[in-house]
């Protein structure tokens, strides 16, 4: 009977013993002049999946493979091994008569996890499995630690994120997720570039803590002798470029917010922000719907996908509601019947709706609170909610017909806010007033928390607006949440190669 040698589950206390054994093997190799770490390159010419996809054309053809040995079935003078490369795994038949007694003796000392090269011809076994019949094998790099047996069976899921390299080795689906992430980014760029958008880069380090609600990470620049902040958005620099004469710009970049962590939040994440001159938020609605439908069909092959067991129809025309309409539809509360701020607060109290602003809450504040309590969790299918109160939209243009609202929308999928867009505010006087109010509120919160208030107004951005910015539509969305959706990933950590983790 053939001896089966698979990757074996190893107890923690045994790892050091096995590592010691492998180091001893490495020492023997080095003493014999066969140090695998001195190998600098290997010119392989074929991938495992290529062989599977093109077997009829490649049968009996010589190929060169390189990858990680994942298993071994020992039958004495012949072995079957599985070799994994970037696209998949393939079986390799290694026989002493073919590679020579000396090479075979060395091969028998190799371990699961070693990086190896295989030269041989493509064939199919009697059982019908596509394989490579080795003519020669070579050790390219030594693995000193044993691989886990079945990575998906590991109880400590945090370890998958901490040691992503092992997760990628042992879980092909994880590798596929990040391959799709790369394709999503590539196709997003293709979509925008084809529509005349210019991709740009803006500063990650800012000299100001702007007045937005998000809390930044703070650092210190030694040469300049001043505090600096990691950016919480790319918006203000991108709009400076619109002032400067670029009509369509976008940036895919890392954002940093010193805030909480959960399944949809990480302290550093990727956003896409885009700005287009001479359009408004309705133009951005059409753009984002078109982009998401294009990406869904391109990445998933269909416009109807399943996310966490729920069917999501991305290609049917997205539902569009004003915030007031949505609140009325899902809660029955009618913004337009509130005759005063006090009347709105009284209805909130009667409906047990918590409004953070308390006795100072306006009708706009109350509408937002109703939306958060009654509406968001219902927005499973793609839905655009527009016309937000001015109270929580400091960068959006007011609606001429209803100055208490702004030309802003957010879009939701699976009850999750996916992105945010405005008809951008281009009135420098109004913008300064909103910035000052926002900075004052943020500083007041900091002082109440026993901290120094450092939020400031970005005077240079106001200066740019004073030179004149054309009517502009702007939109931003979280790339990580999009990848979660299109790869059916439950947590943002599943789509970040190296998520933020507390040190062990």
C-alpha positions in Angstrom: 0.0 0.0 0.0 1.3 3.4 -0.8 2.3 5.6 2.1 0.3 8.8 2.1 2.3 11.9 3.3 0.0 14.9 3.4 0.4 18.2 5.1 -0.2 17.2 8.7 -1.8 19.3 11.5 0.9 20.1 13.9 0.5 20.8 17.6 2.1 24.1 18.8 4.7 22.3 20.9 5.8 20.2 18.0 6.6 23.0 15.6 10.0 23.7 17.1 10.9 20.1 16.8 9.9 19.9 13.2 11.7 23.1 12.4 14.8 21.7 14.0 14.6 18.6 11.8 14.2 20.8 8.7 17.1 23.0 9.6 19.2 19.8 10.0 18.2 18.9 6.4 19.1 22.3 5.2 22.5 22.0 6.9 23.1 18.8 5.1 22.3 20.4 1.8 24.6 23.3 2.4 27.4 20.9 3.4 26.9 19.0 0.2 27.2 22.2 -1.8 23.4 22.3 -2.6 22.3 25.4 -0.7 18.8 26.1 -2.1 19.0 29.7 -1.0 21.8 30.4 -3.6 19.4 29.7 -6.5 18.7 33.1 -8.0 16.2 32.3 -10.8 14.3 29.6 -12.6 12.7 30.1 -16.0 9.5 28.2 -15.9 7.3 28.3 -19.0 3.9 26.9 -17.9 1.3 27.3 -15.2 -0.8 24.5 -13.7 -4.1 26.0 -14.9 -2.7 26.5 -18.4 -2.0 22.8 -18.6 -5.5 21.9 -17.4 -7.1 24.4 -19.8 -5.0 23.2 -22.8 -4.4 19.5 -22.2 -5.3 18.4 -25.7 -2.7 20.7 -27.2 0.0 20.1 -24.5 -0.3 16.3 -24.1 3.2 14.7 -24.4 4.7 18.2 -24.6 7.7 19.1 -22.3 6.9 21.8 -19.8 8.7 23.6 -16.9 6.8 24.3 -13.7 7.8 26.1 -10.5 5.8 26.1 -7.3 5.2 24.8 -3.7 5.0 21.1 -2.9 1.7 20.7 -1.1 1.4 16.9 -0.7 3.3 13.7 -1.4 2.0 10.1 -1.9 5.1 7.9 -1.4 5.1 4.5 -3.3 8.7 3.6 -2.8 10.6 4.3 -6.0 7.8 6.5 -7.3 5.9 9.4 -5.8 3.0 11.5 -6.7 3.2 15.1 -5.5 1.0 18.1 -5.8 2.6 21.4 -6.9 0.8 24.7 -6.4 1.7 27.9 -8.4 0.0 31.2 -8.7 -3.0 29.9 -10.7 -3.6 26.4 -9.1 -2.3 23.0 -8.4 -1.3 20.0 -10.5 -0.2 16.5 -9.9 3.4 15.5 -10.7 4.6 11.9 -11.1 8.2 11.5 -9.9 10.0 8.2 -10.5 13.5 7.2 -9.6 14.2 5.6 -13.0 13.4 8.9 -14.7 15.3 11.4 -12.6 18.1 9.2 -11.4 18.9 7.5 -8.1 20.9 10.3 -6.6 18.4 13.1 -7.4 15.6 10.8 -6.2 17.3 10.2 -2.9 17.6 14.0 -2.4 14.0 14.5 -3.5 12.8 12.0 -0.8 14.2 14.3 1.8 12.3 17.3 0.7 9.3 18.5 2.8 5.8 19.7 2.2 6.0 23.5 1.6 9.3 23.4 -0.2 9.6 25.5 -3.4 10.6 23.3 -6.3 11.0 23.2 -10.0 9.8 20.4 -12.3 10.7 19.6 -15.9 8.7 16.9 -17.6 5.9 16.1 -20.1 2.1 16.4 -19.8 0.1 13.2 -19.6 -3.0 11.7 -18.1 -3.0 9.0 -15.4 -5.0 5.7 -15.7 -7.5 7.4 -13.4 -7.8 10.2 -15.8 -6.0 13.0 -13.8 -4.1 15.5 -15.8 -0.5 15.4 -14.6 3.2 16.1 -15.4 5.6 13.2 -15.7 8.9 14.5 -14.2 12.2 14.1 -16.0 14.0 16.3 -13.5 13.2 18.1 -10.2 15.1 20.8 -8.4 14.8 22.4 -4.9 14.6 26.1 -5.2 13.9 27.2 -1.6 13.5 25.3 1.7 10.5 25.6 3.9 11.5 25.5 7.6 8.0 25.5 9.0 5.3 22.9 8.4 2.0 24.0 6.7 -1.3 23.6 8.5 -3.4 20.7 7.3 -6.6 22.4 6.5 -6.4 26.2 6.9 -10.1 26.7 6.8 -10.4 24.5 9.9 -8.3 26.9 12.0 -10.4 28.2 14.9 -8.6 31.4 15.4 -9.7 33.5 12.4 -7.5 36.4 13.5 -4.5 34.3 12.6 -5.6 34.2 9.0 -5.3 37.9 8.9 -2.1 38.1 10.9 -0.4 35.5 8.7 -2.0 36.2 5.3 0.9 34.5 3.5 -0.3 31.2 5.0 -3.9 32.0 4.2 -2.9 32.5 0.6 -0.8 29.3 0.4 -3.5 27.1 1.8 -6.7 28.8 0.7 -7.1 29.3 -3.1 -10.4 31.2 -2.6 -8.5 33.9 -0.7 -6.0 34.3 -3.5 -9.0 34.6 -5.9 -10.5 37.4 -3.8 -7.4 39.5 -4.2 -7.1 38.7 -7.8 -10.6 40.0 -8.3 -9.8 43.1 -6.2 -7.0 43.9 -8.6 -9.3 43.4 -11.6 -11.9 45.7 -10.0 -9.4 48.4 -9.7 -8.1 47.9 -13.2 -11.6 47.9 -14.7 -12.6 51.0 -12.7 -9.7 52.8 -14.1 -10.6 51.6 -17.6 -14.2 52.8 -17.2 -13.2 56.3 -16.0 -10.2 56.7 -18.4 -12.5 55.9 -21.3 -14.8 58.8 -20.2 -12.1 61.4 -20.2 -11.2 61.3 -16.5 -7.6 61.9 -15.4 -6.1 59.9 -12.6 -4.1 62.0 -10.2 -2.2 61.7 -6.8 -2.7 64.2 -4.0 -0.9 64.6 -0.6 -1.3 62.0 2.1 0.3 64.2 4.7 -1.7 67.4 5.5 -0.6 70.3 7.6 -4.1 71.0 8.8 -6.7 69.1 10.8 -9.7 70.0 8.7 -13.1 70.4 10.3 -14.7 67.2 9.1 -16.1 64.9 11.7 -13.6 62.1 11.2 -10.7 61.9 13.7 -7.3 61.9 12.0 -4.0 60.2 12.8 -1.4 62.8 14.0 2.3 62.7 13.3 5.2 65.2 13.5 7.5 66.4 10.7 11.0 66.9 12.2 12.4 69.1 9.4 9.5 71.5 9.3 9.0 71.3 13.1 5.2 71.0 12.9 2.4 68.6 13.4 0.9 66.9 10.4 -2.1 64.7 9.8 -2.7 61.7 7.6 -5.5 62.5 5.2 -9.1 61.6 6.0 -10.2 62.4 2.4 -8.9 63.4 -1.0 -11.7 65.9 -1.7 -10.3 69.3 -1.2 -7.1 68.8 -3.2 -9.1 67.2 -6.1 -11.4 70.2 -6.2 -8.4 72.5 -6.3 -7.6 70.7 -9.6 -11.1 71.5 -10.9 -10.4 75.2 -10.1 -7.1 74.8 -12.0 -8.8 73.7 -15.2 -9.0 69.9 -15.1 -12.6 69.0 -16.0 -12.6 65.4 -14.9 -10.2 64.0 -12.2 -10.2 61.0 -9.9 -8.0 59.4 -7.3 -7.9 55.9 -5.9 -6.0 56.3 -2.7 -5.5 55.2 0.9 -7.5 57.1 3.6 -6.7 57.1 7.3 -9.3 57.6 10.1 -8.5 57.1 13.8 -11.8 55.6 14.7 -13.5 52.3 15.5 -13.1 48.9 13.8 -15.8 46.4 12.8 -16.7 44.2 9.8 -17.0 47.2 7.5 -14.4 49.6 9.0 -10.6 49.6 9.1 -8.4 52.5 10.2 -6.8 52.6 6.7 -8.9 51.9 3.7 -9.1 52.7 0.0 -11.5 55.2 -1.6 -12.2 56.4 -5.1 -13.1 60.1 -5.4 -14.0 61.7 -8.8 -15.0 65.2 -9.8 -16.5 66.4 -13.0 -17.0 70.0 -14.0 -20.2 71.3 -15.5 -22.4 68.5 -14.1 -24.4 68.1 -10.9 -25.4 65.3 -8.5 -27.9 63.8 -11.0 -25.1 63.4 -13.4 -23.1 61.6 -10.8 -26.1 59.3 -10.0 -26.1 58.2 -13.6 -22.3 57.7 -13.6 -22.1 55.6 -10.4 -25.0 53.4 -11.5 -23.4 52.8 -14.8 -20.0 52.1 -13.2 -21.4 49.6 -10.7 -23.4 47.7 -13.3 -20.4 47.6 -15.6 -18.1 46.3 -12.8 -20.6 43.7 -11.6 -21.1 42.2 -15.1 -17.4 42.3 -15.8 -16.2 40.8 -12.6 -19.1 38.4 -11.8 -20.3 37.7 -15.3 -23.9 38.7 -14.4 -25.9 41.7 -13.3 -27.6 39.8 -10.5 -25.4 38.5 -7.7 -25.7 36.9 -4.4 -24.2 38.6 -1.3 -24.3 36.7 2.0 -27.2 34.6 0.8 -29.3 37.6 -0.5 -29.9 38.1 -4.2 -28.8 41.6 -5.3 -30.1 42.9 -8.6 -27.5 45.5 -9.8 -28.7 46.0 -13.3 -32.4 46.9 -12.8 -32.9 50.6 -12.6 -31.8 51.7 -9.1 -34.6 53.1 -6.9 -34.2 56.8 -6.1 -35.8 58.6 -3.2 -35.3 61.9 -1.4 -34.4 61.4 2.3 -37.8 62.9 3.2 -39.6 60.5 0.8 -37.7 57.5 2.2 -38.5 58.5 5.9 -42.1 58.9 5.0 -42.2 55.6 3.1 -40.5 53.5 5.8 -41.6 55.2 9.0 -44.7 57.3 8.2 -43.1 60.5 9.6 -43.6 63.4 7.2 -40.9 66.1 7.3 -43.2 68.6 5.6 -45.8 68.4 8.3 -43.3 69.6 11.0 -44.1 73.2 11.4 -41.1 73.9 13.6 -37.9 72.4 15.1 -39.7 71.9 18.3 -42.5 70.0 16.6 -39.9 67.7 14.9 -38.2 67.1 18.3 -41.6 66.2 19.9 -42.3 63.6 17.1 -38.9 62.1 17.6 -39.5 61.8 21.3 -42.9 60.2 20.8 -41.4 57.7 18.4 -38.4 57.0 20.6 -36.0 58.3 18.0 -32.7 59.4 19.5 -31.4 62.7 18.2 -27.8 63.4 19.2 -28.2 67.2 19.1 -30.9 67.1 21.8 -32.7 70.3 22.5 -30.8 72.2 19.8 -31.8 69.7 17.1 -33.3 71.2 14.0 -35.8 69.6 11.6 -32.9 68.5 9.5 -31.2 66.8 12.5 -34.5 64.9 13.3 -34.9 63.8 9.7 -31.4 62.3 9.7 -32.2 60.5 13.0 -35.4 59.0 11.6 -33.6 57.9 8.4 -30.9 56.1 10.4 -33.4 54.4 12.6 -36.1 53.4 10.2 -34.7 53.4 6.6 -31.1 52.3 6.3 -31.6 48.7 7.3 -34.3 48.4 4.7 -32.1 49.4 1.7 -31.1 46.0 0.5 -31.4 46.5 -3.2 -29.3 49.3 -4.8 -31.0 52.6 -3.7 -30.0 56.2 -4.1 -31.1 58.5 -1.3 -30.8 62.2 -2.2 -31.5 65.7 -0.9 -29.8 65.6 2.5 -30.3 68.3 5.1 -27.7 71.1 5.1 -26.9 70.2 8.8 -24.8 67.2 7.8 -23.6 68.2 4.3 -20.9 70.9 4.8 -19.5 70.6 1.3 -22.7 70.2 -0.8 -24.5 73.0 -2.7 -27.9 74.0 -1.3 -31.0 73.3 -3.3 -32.2 76.6 -4.8 -35.8 75.5 -4.3 -35.3 74.3 -0.7 -32.3 76.0 1.0 -32.7 73.7 4.0 -31.6 70.8 1.8 -28.5 70.1 -0.3 -27.9 68.5 -3.6 -26.3 65.4 -2.0 -26.9 61.7 -2.4 -25.7 58.5 -0.9 -26.2 55.1 -2.4 -26.9 51.9 -0.4 -26.7 48.2 -1.1 -27.3 45.4 1.4 -28.3 48.1 4.0 -24.8 49.5 3.8 -23.8 53.0 2.7 -21.6 52.5 -0.3 -20.8 56.0 -1.4 -21.5 59.7 -1.2 -21.9 62.5 -3.8 -22.7 66.2 -4.1 -23.3 69.0 -6.4 -20.2 70.6 -5.0 -20.5 73.9 -3.1 -18.6 76.5 -5.0 -19.6 79.6 -3.1 -16.5 80.6 -1.1 -18.4 82.8 1.3 -20.9 80.0 2.2 -18.1 77.5 2.3 -16.1 79.5 4.8 -19.1 79.9 7.1 -19.8 76.2 7.0 -16.1 75.3 7.6 -16.0 77.7 10.6 -19.1 76.2 12.1 -17.8 72.7 11.6 -14.4 73.4 13.0 -15.9 75.1 16.1 -18.2 72.1 16.7 -15.3 69.7 16.4 -13.1 71.8 18.8 -15.9 72.0 21.3 -16.2 68.2 21.3 -12.4 67.9 21.8 -12.4 70.3 24.7 -15.3 68.5 26.4 -13.2 65.3 26.1 -10.3 67.0 27.8 -8.3 67.5 24.6 -7.0 70.5 22.8 -9.2 71.6 19.9 -7.0 71.7 16.8 -9.5 71.7 13.9 -9.0 74.6 11.5 -10.4 76.1 8.4 -8.5 75.3 5.2 -8.0 78.9 4.1 -6.1 77.9 0.9 -9.0 75.9 -0.3 -11.3 78.9 0.3 -8.7 81.0 -1.6 -9.0 78.6 -4.5 -12.8 78.8 -4.6 -12.5 82.6 -4.6 -10.7 82.3 -8.0 -13.9 80.5 -9.2 -14.8 76.8 -9.5 -17.3 75.8 -12.2 -20.5 73.9 -11.3 -19.1 70.5 -10.4 -20.4 67.0 -9.5 -18.3 65.0 -7.1 -18.6 61.4 -5.9 -16.6 59.1 -3.6 -17.0 55.5 -2.5 -15.2 52.9 -0.5 -13.3 50.5 -2.7 -13.1 47.9 0.0 -16.9 47.7 0.4 -17.3 47.3 -3.3 -14.8 44.4 -3.3 -16.7 42.9 -0.4 -19.9 43.0 -2.4 -18.4 41.6 -5.6 -16.5 38.8 -3.9 -19.3 37.9 -1.4 -16.9 38.7 1.6 -18.5 39.2 5.0 -15.8 41.4 6.5 -13.6 44.2 5.3 -10.6 42.2 6.7 -11.3 39.5 4.0 -10.6 42.0 1.3 -7.5 43.7 2.8 -4.3 41.8 2.4 -3.0 43.0 5.7 -5.7 44.5 7.9 -4.9 46.5 11.0 -4.4 44.1 13.9 -3.5 44.6 17.6 0.0 43.1 18.2 0.1 39.8 20.0 
